[in-house]
Amino acid sequence: MTSHNEPQNNKPRVGIFVDVQNIYYTCRESYRKNFDYNAFWAQMKQQYTIDCAFAYAIHRGDEKQNQFQNILRAIGFEVKLKPFIQRRDGSAKGDWDVGITIDMLEQGKNLDKVILLSGDGDFALLLGHLKHQYNVPCDVYGADKLTAEVLKQSAEQFHLIDNSLLL
């Protein structure tokens, strides 16, 4: 009988946390392409036991986005949505930093590794906390020039999004 923390197939247990907006815009800006979530999921399944996988997105009520979110669900992600907020001054708000942080802290302490898809340097402090408080390493996937240096340095490993992960 295996314990709850011991994967049955001897692959490390991971949690995947995707900052969908960040990955969308950094891939569009850096490569003029979209991220290939199916290829990413296949890579993860080969290496790890996926314990949890969250995709954090903004809900605009747009049909194309709804279809995309359904594709993410079909792949295996739990999609978490936050409403798009248009401020009176015309600026917009729709960021998941606090939600991602809470989930990574709650889930991370029970995992062998955390995988973050984002280039946002605000997550560097969180990665350090997971490593030092829970001894949980975190890998980061991002576009080279649009991933904060501090985030790359906080990661156990930084994985450059390359053609194998682009549509």
Contacts in CASP RR format, 6 or more apart in sequence:
PFRMAT RR
TARGET T0000
AUTHOR 0000-0000-0000
METHOD contacts of the structure
MODEL  1
MTSHNEPQNNKPRVGIFVDVQNIYYTCRESYRKNFDYNAFWAQMKQQYTI
DCAFAYAIHRGDEKQNQFQNILRAIGFEVKLKPFIQRRDGSAKGDWDVGI
TIDMLEQGKNLDKVILLSGDGDFALLLGHLKHQYNVPCDVYGADKLTAEV
LKQSAEQFHLIDNSLLL
2 8 0 8 1.000
5 13 0 8 1.000
5 110 0 8 1.000
7 13 0 8 1.000
7 49 0 8 1.000
7 112 0 8 1.000
8 49 0 8 1.000
9 49 0 8 1.000
11 47 0 8 1.000
11 48 0 8 1.000
11 49 0 8 1.000
12 47 0 8 1.000
12 48 0 8 1.000
12 49 0 8 1.000
12 112 0 8 1.000
12 113 0 8 1.000
13 48 0 8 1.000
13 49 0 8 1.000
13 51 0 8 1.000
13 110 0 8 1.000
13 111 0 8 1.000
13 112 0 8 1.000
13 113 0 8 1.000
14 44 0 8 1.000
14 48 0 8 1.000
14 49 0 8 1.000
14 50 0 8 1.000
14 51 0 8 1.000
14 111 0 8 1.000
14 112 0 8 1.000
14 113 0 8 1.000
14 114 0 8 1.000
14 115 0 8 1.000
15 50 0 8 1.000
15 51 0 8 1.000
15 52 0 8 1.000
15 53 0 8 1.000
15 107 0 8 1.000
15 108 0 8 1.000
15 111 0 8 1.000
15 113 0 8 1.000
15 114 0 8 1.000
15 115 0 8 1.000
16 44 0 8 1.000
16 50 0 8 1.000
16 52 0 8 1.000
16 53 0 8 1.000
16 54 0 8 1.000
16 77 0 8 1.000
16 115 0 8 1.000
16 117 0 8 1.000
17 53 0 8 1.000
17 54 0 8 1.000
17 56 0 8 1.000
17 100 0 8 1.000
17 103 0 8 1.000
17 104 0 8 1.000
17 114 0 8 1.000
17 115 0 8 1.000
17 116 0 8 1.000
17 117 0 8 1.000
17 118 0 8 1.000
18 53 0 8 1.000
18 54 0 8 1.000
18 55 0 8 1.000
18 56 0 8 1.000
18 77 0 8 1.000
18 117 0 8 1.000
18 118 0 8 1.000
19 56 0 8 1.000
19 96 0 8 1.000
19 100 0 8 1.000
19 116 0 8 1.000
19 117 0 8 1.000
19 118 0 8 1.000
19 119 0 8 1.000
19 120 0 8 1.000
20 55 0 8 1.000
20 56 0 8 1.000
20 57 0 8 1.000
20 58 0 8 1.000
20 72 0 8 1.000
21 56 0 8 1.000
21 57 0 8 1.000
21 58 0 8 1.000
21 94 0 8 1.000
21 95 0 8 1.000
21 96 0 8 1.000
22 117 0 8 1.000
22 118 0 8 1.000
22 119 0 8 1.000
22 120 0 8 1.000
23 35 0 8 1.000
23 117 0 8 1.000
23 118 0 8 1.000
23 141 0 8 1.000
23 142 0 8 1.000
23 161 0 8 1.000
24 34 0 8 1.000
24 35 0 8 1.000
26 119 0 8 1.000
26 142 0 8 1.000
26 143 0 8 1.000
26 146 0 8 1.000
26 147 0 8 1.000
26 161 0 8 1.000
27 33 0 8 1.000
27 34 0 8 1.000
27 35 0 8 1.000
27 143 0 8 1.000
27 161 0 8 1.000
27 166 0 8 1.000
28 34 0 8 1.000
29 143 0 8 1.000
29 146 0 8 1.000
30 143 0 8 1.000
30 144 0 8 1.000
30 145 0 8 1.000
30 146 0 8 1.000
30 161 0 8 1.000
31 143 0 8 1.000
31 161 0 8 1.000
31 166 0 8 1.000
33 166 0 8 1.000
33 167 0 8 1.000
34 166 0 8 1.000
34 167 0 8 1.000
35 117 0 8 1.000
35 161 0 8 1.000
35 165 0 8 1.000
35 166 0 8 1.000
35 167 0 8 1.000
36 165 0 8 1.000
36 166 0 8 1.000
36 167 0 8 1.000
37 55 0 8 1.000
37 71 0 8 1.000
37 72 0 8 1.000
37 75 0 8 1.000
37 77 0 8 1.000
38 75 0 8 1.000
39 164 0 8 1.000
39 165 0 8 1.000
40 117 0 8 1.000
40 141 0 8 1.000
40 165 0 8 1.000
41 50 0 8 1.000
41 53 0 8 1.000
41 75 0 8 1.000
41 76 0 8 1.000
43 164 0 8 1.000
43 165 0 8 1.000
44 50 0 8 1.000
44 115 0 8 1.000
48 113 0 8 1.000
51 107 0 8 1.000
51 110 0 8 1.000
51 111 0 8 1.000
52 78 0 8 1.000
52 107 0 8 1.000
52 111 0 8 1.000
53 76 0 8 1.000
53 77 0 8 1.000
53 78 0 8 1.000
54 77 0 8 1.000
54 78 0 8 1.000
54 79 0 8 1.000
54 80 0 8 1.000
54 100 0 8 1.000
54 103 0 8 1.000
55 69 0 8 1.000
55 72 0 8 1.000
55 77 0 8 1.000
55 78 0 8 1.000
55 79 0 8 1.000
55 80 0 8 1.000
56 80 0 8 1.000
56 82 0 8 1.000
56 96 0 8 1.000
56 99 0 8 1.000
56 100 0 8 1.000
57 65 0 8 1.000
57 69 0 8 1.000
57 72 0 8 1.000
57 79 0 8 1.000
57 80 0 8 1.000
57 81 0 8 1.000
57 82 0 8 1.000
57 96 0 8 1.000
58 81 0 8 1.000
58 82 0 8 1.000
58 83 0 8 1.000
58 84 0 8 1.000
58 94 0 8 1.000
59 65 0 8 1.000
59 81 0 8 1.000
59 82 0 8 1.000
59 83 0 8 1.000
59 84 0 8 1.000
60 84 0 8 1.000
69 79 0 8 1.000
69 81 0 8 1.000
72 79 0 8 1.000
73 79 0 8 1.000
80 96 0 8 1.000
80 99 0 8 1.000
82 94 0 8 1.000
82 96 0 8 1.000
84 92 0 8 1.000
84 94 0 8 1.000
85 92 0 8 1.000
85 93 0 8 1.000
85 94 0 8 1.000
86 92 0 8 1.000
87 93 0 8 1.000
97 120 0 8 1.000
97 122 0 8 1.000
97 123 0 8 1.000
100 116 0 8 1.000
100 118 0 8 1.000
100 123 0 8 1.000
101 123 0 8 1.000
101 126 0 8 1.000
104 114 0 8 1.000
104 116 0 8 1.000
104 126 0 8 1.000
104 130 0 8 1.000
105 126 0 8 1.000
105 129 0 8 1.000
105 130 0 8 1.000
107 114 0 8 1.000
108 114 0 8 1.000
108 130 0 8 1.000
108 134 0 8 1.000
108 136 0 8 1.000
109 130 0 8 1.000
109 133 0 8 1.000
109 134 0 8 1.000
109 136 0 8 1.000
111 136 0 8 1.000
112 136 0 8 1.000
113 136 0 8 1.000
113 137 0 8 1.000
113 138 0 8 1.000
113 139 0 8 1.000
113 156 0 8 1.000
114 127 0 8 1.000
114 130 0 8 1.000
114 136 0 8 1.000
114 137 0 8 1.000
114 138 0 8 1.000
114 139 0 8 1.000
115 138 0 8 1.000
115 139 0 8 1.000
115 140 0 8 1.000
115 141 0 8 1.000
116 123 0 8 1.000
116 127 0 8 1.000
116 138 0 8 1.000
116 139 0 8 1.000
116 140 0 8 1.000
116 141 0 8 1.000
116 155 0 8 1.000
117 140 0 8 1.000
117 141 0 8 1.000
117 142 0 8 1.000
118 140 0 8 1.000
118 142 0 8 1.000
118 147 0 8 1.000
118 151 0 8 1.000
119 140 0 8 1.000
119 142 0 8 1.000
119 143 0 8 1.000
119 146 0 8 1.000
119 147 0 8 1.000
119 148 0 8 1.000
119 151 0 8 1.000
120 148 0 8 1.000
120 151 0 8 1.000
121 147 0 8 1.000
121 148 0 8 1.000
121 150 0 8 1.000
121 151 0 8 1.000
123 140 0 8 1.000
123 151 0 8 1.000
123 154 0 8 1.000
124 148 0 8 1.000
124 150 0 8 1.000
124 151 0 8 1.000
124 153 0 8 1.000
124 154 0 8 1.000
125 154 0 8 1.000
127 138 0 8 1.000
127 140 0 8 1.000
127 151 0 8 1.000
127 154 0 8 1.000
127 155 0 8 1.000
128 138 0 8 1.000
128 154 0 8 1.000
130 136 0 8 1.000
130 137 0 8 1.000
130 138 0 8 1.000
131 137 0 8 1.000
131 138 0 8 1.000
131 154 0 8 1.000
131 156 0 8 1.000
137 156 0 8 1.000
137 157 0 8 1.000
138 154 0 8 1.000
138 155 0 8 1.000
138 156 0 8 1.000
139 155 0 8 1.000
139 156 0 8 1.000
139 157 0 8 1.000
139 158 0 8 1.000
139 159 0 8 1.000
140 147 0 8 1.000
140 151 0 8 1.000
140 152 0 8 1.000
140 154 0 8 1.000
140 155 0 8 1.000
140 157 0 8 1.000
140 158 0 8 1.000
140 159 0 8 1.000
141 159 0 8 1.000
141 160 0 8 1.000
141 161 0 8 1.000
141 165 0 8 1.000
142 158 0 8 1.000
142 159 0 8 1.000
142 160 0 8 1.000
142 161 0 8 1.000
143 160 0 8 1.000
143 161 0 8 1.000
144 160 0 8 1.000
147 158 0 8 1.000
151 158 0 8 1.000
152 158 0 8 1.000
END
